[in-house]
């Protein structure tokens, strides 16, 4: 009965989604190579680390190219009018993930805005045609023409239950993968690999020409406050799309420690009073763990930082890098794009 009642809602959602997308006339970003990183589902599939992986790859392989990251800036105050992100910006203004990108890669141009094409046209500082633009969370953003569409699937729950919102977590039906140029299973490990292997034959049968790649996560941590190096009990506090994957990462780094969890909604603003109440329930000898995405907001909260220092609380910041198994496949795709782009530039420069 529940499915009967909700199915029309899901159907209506898809109609509205398609109508909104059909109204948008895709426009190219002149003299740029646009690479979109997106997904099918809501929640954390690892877009932020994958975008950062691409920045490393592109900078190393194509050093003469400028790199920009173009993001909506989810929940950011400046999203409506658009903004060029600075290293010392407030995450409330520009968004946590864009600020994290800018702080990690100060030389990368990071732009945010609800109307991404217009924002880029107005704020872009790189007029050189040797320019990569990474469209963050761009699979459903059809207003901009892209040269390469990369779609990420979380290996822990690749297609959720197979239903679109609100019955499931998919933004679009699985058939939408026909628009993708590359599919990447992220967060692959020995536990979820069996689930992925069961799904692969079905995907290859439905999308025979779609390259399928696999990415694992290499976790690391950094102590940013306090003086503890080891602990028996810690508290993981995070506000990300898939907190359970962060928990498993924390356990891999501290296998002998007991780790409690306190999860906030994705992109949580972290009000001081909420955080202080949490600290009152734990001895100051119990360290806190958070992600880089959380820390970019924590570090801007002066009252919270002062409280942590006064109580001598140790804080560990967790991070992970993407390790792509079949990187050569992706490199070949990008090399081909660059080759054709360079030929176009040469023709345009010929008198």
HUNOR-V519829 format. One line per field, one symbol per residue. phi: phi as a letter, one per 20 degrees, with the letter a starting at -180 (. if undefined). burial: + if it has 16 or more other C-alpha atoms within 10 Angstrom, else -. A space follows every 50 residues. Layout:
phi = ???
burial = ???
This chain:
phi = .ffffeggffffgfffgffffffeegceegmcdddecbbedenednffff ffffggffffecfeefccddcfmgmffeffenaefdgefeffednffgff gfffcgeeedccrfdffffffedfddeffebedeefldfeeefcfdebdd ddcfffbgclendegefcdffcfggfffefdbdceelfbfeeffffffeg gffffecfeefddccdddebbbedbncedcbecccedbccfcffffgfff ffecfeeedeccddfgmgelfgffffffffecgffefdcbefffffegfe efffffffffelfecddebbdedefdggffffffgfffgfffffffffef f
burial = ------+--+--++-----------------++++++++++--+++++++ ++-++--+------++++++++++++++++-++++++-++++++++++++ +++-+--++++++++++-++--------+++++++++++-++++++-+++ ++++++-+++-++++---++++-+--+--+++++++++----+--+---- --+------+-++++++-+-+-+-++-------++++++++++-+++-++ ---+----+-+--+-+++++-+------+-----++++++++++++++-- +--+---+---+++++++++++++-----+---+---+--+--------- -
